[in-house]
Amino acid sequence: KTRPLLIDGKIIYITASLDDALRQLLSLGFTTIPFWIDAVCINQNDDVEKSWQVQQMMRIYKRADFVLVWLSPEPDDSDIAVDAIKVL
């Protein structure tokens, strides 16, 4: 299922997971920081473009001030697993 997102006056359709991530970032105060989002910046229907962009990712990540990774909304009790990993 996709959801509409307005960017620079244009509507694009994003996954529910990306919508969840963006809403979480907004709720945490990330309102003026530019983001590079591969699902938006890379044409997912063009294998040639995806291949070229994937090759550029190391350069993109190296130049980033910080990198955020979104896996999914936190399911019930997942914090227990994360805490257990920290102990290891």
MIMAR-112179 format. One record per atom (N, C-alpha, C, CB): x, y, z. Coordinates in steps of 0.2 Angstrom, whole numbers, padded with zeros to 4 digits, always signed. Atoms other than C-alpha are relative to their C-alpha. Glycine has a CB too. Layout:
! MIMAR-112179
XYZ/...
//
This chain:
! MIMAR-112179
+0004-0006+0000/+0000+0000+0000/+0004+0006+0000/-0005+0000+0006/-0004-0006+0000/+0007+0017-0004/-0004+0006+0002/+0002+0002-0008/+0003-0006-0003/+0003+0034+0003/+0003+0006-0004/+0001+0001+0008/-0002-0006+0003/+0004+0051-0005/+0005+0005+0004/-0006+0004-0003/-0004-0004-0003/+0018+0063-0001/+0002+0006-0004/+0007-0003+0002/-0001-0006+0003/+0020+0081-0006/+0007+0003+0000/-0005+0006+0002/-0007-0002+0000/+0038+0086-0011/+0000+0005-0006/+0005-0006-0001/-0001-0006+0005/+0042+0103-0020/-0006+0001-0004/+0006-0002-0004/+0006-0002+0004/+0024+0105-0025/-0003-0006-0005/+0001+0005-0005/+0002+0006+0004/+0023+0087-0033/-0002-0006+0005/+0006-0002-0005/+0002+0006-0004/+0014+0072-0026/+0004-0006-0002/-0008-0001+0000/-0003+0006+0002/+0024+0056-0026/-0003-0005+0005/+0008+0000+0001/+0003+0005-0004/+0018+0039-0018/+0006-0004+0003/-0004-0004-0004/-0005+0004-0003/+0029+0031-0005/-0003-0006+0004/+0003+0005+0005/+0002+0006-0004/+0028+0015+0005/-0003+0002+0007/+0005-0005+0001/+0003-0001-0007/+0018+0014+0022/+0006+0001+0005/-0005-0005+0002/-0006+0001-0004/+0035+0010+0030/+0004+0007+0000/+0005-0005-0002/-0003-0006+0001/+0043+0026+0023/-0004+0006+0003/+0002+0002-0007/+0005-0005-0003/+0028+0036+0028/+0001+0000+0008/-0007-0001-0002/-0001+0001-0007/+0030+0029+0046/+0007+0003+0002/+0000-0007+0002/-0006-0003-0001/+0048+0034+0046/+0001+0007+0000/+0006-0003-0004/+0000-0007+0000/+0046+0051+0041/-0004+0004+0005/-0003+0003-0007/+0004-0002-0005/+0032+0054+0053/+0004+0000+0007/-0007-0004+0001/-0004+0001-0006/+0043+0047+0067/+0006+0006+0000/+0003-0007+0000/-0005-0005+0000/+0057+0059+0062/-0002+0007+0001/+0004+0000-0007/+0003-0006-0001/+0046+0074+0061/-0002+0001+0008/-0007+0001-0004/+0001-0001-0007/+0040+0070+0079/+0006+0000+0004/-0004-0007+0002/-0006+0000-0004/+0058+0069+0085/+0003+0007-0002/+0005-0005-0002/-0003-0007+0001/+0061+0087+0078/+0004+0001-0006/+0004+0002+0006/-0003-0001+0006/+0069+0083+0062/-0004+0003-0006/+0003-0007-0003/+0004-0003+0004/+0061+0096+0052/+0003+0004-0005/-0005+0005+0004/-0003-0004+0005/+0074+0106+0043/+0006-0003-0003/+0002+0007+0003/-0005+0004+0002/+0087+0093+0040/-0001-0003-0007/+0003-0005+0005/+0001+0003+0007/+0089+0088+0021/+0001-0008+0001/+0004+0003-0005/-0001+0007+0000/+0087+0069+0019/+0002-0003-0007/-0006-0004+0003/+0000+0004+0006/+0093+0057+0005/-0003-0006+0002/+0008-0001-0002/+0004+0006-0001/+0080+0043+0004/+0001-0004-0006/-0007+0002+0003/-0001+0003+0006/+0085+0030-0008/-0007-0002-0003/+0004-0007+0002/+0006+0002+0003/+0067+0024-0010/-0003+0006-0004/-0005-0002+0005/+0003-0006+0003/+0063+0042-0016/+0005+0002-0006/-0001+0006+0005/-0005-0003+0004/+0079+0047-0024/+0002-0005-0006/+0006+0002+0004/-0002+0005+0005/+0082+0031-0034/-0007-0002-0004/+0004-0006+0003/+0006+0003+0004/+0069+0026-0048/+0000-0008+0001/+0001+0002-0008/+0000+0007-0002/+0065+0009-0041/-0002-0005-0006/-0005-0001+0006/+0002+0003+0006/+0058+0004-0058/+0005-0001-0005/-0007+0002-0003/-0005-0001+0005/+0074+0007-0067/+0006-0004+0002/+0002+0007-0002/-0006+0004-0002/+0087-0007-0065/+0007+0003-0001/+0000-0007-0002/-0007-0004+0001/+0101+0003-0073/+0001+0005+0005/+0000+0003-0008/-0001-0005-0005/+0098+0018-0062/+0001-0003+0007/-0006+0005+0000/-0001+0003-0006/+0097+0007-0047/+0007-0002+0001/-0005-0005+0002/-0007+0002+0000/+0113-0001-0051/+0005+0005+0001/+0002-0004-0006/-0005-0005+0000/+0122+0015-0054/+0000+0004+0007/-0001+0006-0005/+0001-0003-0006/+0115+0023-0038/+0003-0004+0006/-0008+0002+0001/-0002+0005-0005/+0119+0008-0027/+0008+0001+0000/-0002-0007-0001/-0007-0001+0000/+0137+0011-0033/+0002+0007+0003/+0003+0000-0007/-0001-0006-0003/+0136+0029-0027/-0001+0001+0008/-0004+0005-0003/+0002-0001-0007/+0130+0025-0009/+0006+0001+0004/-0004-0006+0001/-0006-0001-0005/+0147+0023-0001/+0002+0007+0000/+0006-0004-0003/-0002-0007+0000/+0151+0041-0007/-0005+0004+0004/+0001+0002-0007/+0006-0003-0003/+0134+0047-0001/+0001+0000+0008/-0007-0002-0002/+0000+0001-0007/+0136+0039+0016/+0006+0003+0003/+0000-0007+0002/-0006-0003-0002/+0154+0045+0018/+0000+0007+0001/+0006-0002-0005/+0001-0007+0000/+0149+0063+0015/-0005+0002+0005/-0001+0003-0007/+0006-0002-0005/+0134+0062+0027/+0003+0002+0007/-0005-0006+0001/-0002-0002-0007/+0135+0071+0044/-0002-0006+0005/-0003+0007+0002/+0003+0006-0004/+0125+0056+0051/-0004-0004-0004/-0003+0002+0007/+0004+0005+0004/+0116+0041+0044/-0006-0003+0005/+0004-0005-0003/+0005+0004-0004/+0099+0035+0051/-0003-0006-0004/-0006+0005+0001/+0003+0006+0003/+0092+0018+0047/-0007-0001+0003/+0005-0006+0000/+0006+0002-0002/+0074+0014+0048/-0002-0007-0001/-0006+0005-0003/+0002+0007+0002/+0069-0004+0050/-0008-0001+0000/+0003-0004+0006/+0007+0000-0001/+0051-0002+0056/-0002+0003+0006/-0003-0008-0001/+0002-0002-0006/+0040+0004+0069/+0002-0005+0006/-0008+0002+0000/-0002+0004-0005/+0045-0003+0086/-0006-0005+0002/+0002+0004+0006/+0006+0005-0002/+0034-0019+0089/+0001-0001+0008/+0001-0007-0004/+0000+0001-0007/+0029-0024+0106/+0006-0004+0003/-0007-0003+0002/-0006+0004-0004/+0044-0029+0118/+0006+0000-0004/-0003-0007+0002/-0006+0000+0004/+0057-0026+0104/+0006+0003+0004/-0001+0003-0007/-0005-0003-0004/+0066-0015+0116/+0004-0005+0004/-0003+0005+0004/-0003+0005-0004/+0070-0031+0126/+0006-0003-0004/-0005-0005+0002/-0005+0003+0005/+0079-0038+0111/+0006+0004-0001/-0003-0002-0006/-0005-0005+0001/+0089-0022+0108/+0004+0000+0007/-0003+0007-0002/-0004-0001-0007/+0094-0021+0127/+0004-0006+0001/-0005+0000+0006/-0004+0006+0000/+0100-0039+0126/+0006+0000-0004/-0005-0006-0002/-0006+0000+0005/+0111-0036+0111/+0005+0005+0003/-0003+0003-0007/-0005-0005-0003/+0119-0021+0120/+0004-0004+0005/-0004+0006+0003/-0004+0004-0005/+0124-0033+0134/+0005-0004-0003/-0005-0004+0005/-0005+0004+0003/+0133-0044+0122/+0006+0004-0002/-0003-0004-0006/
//
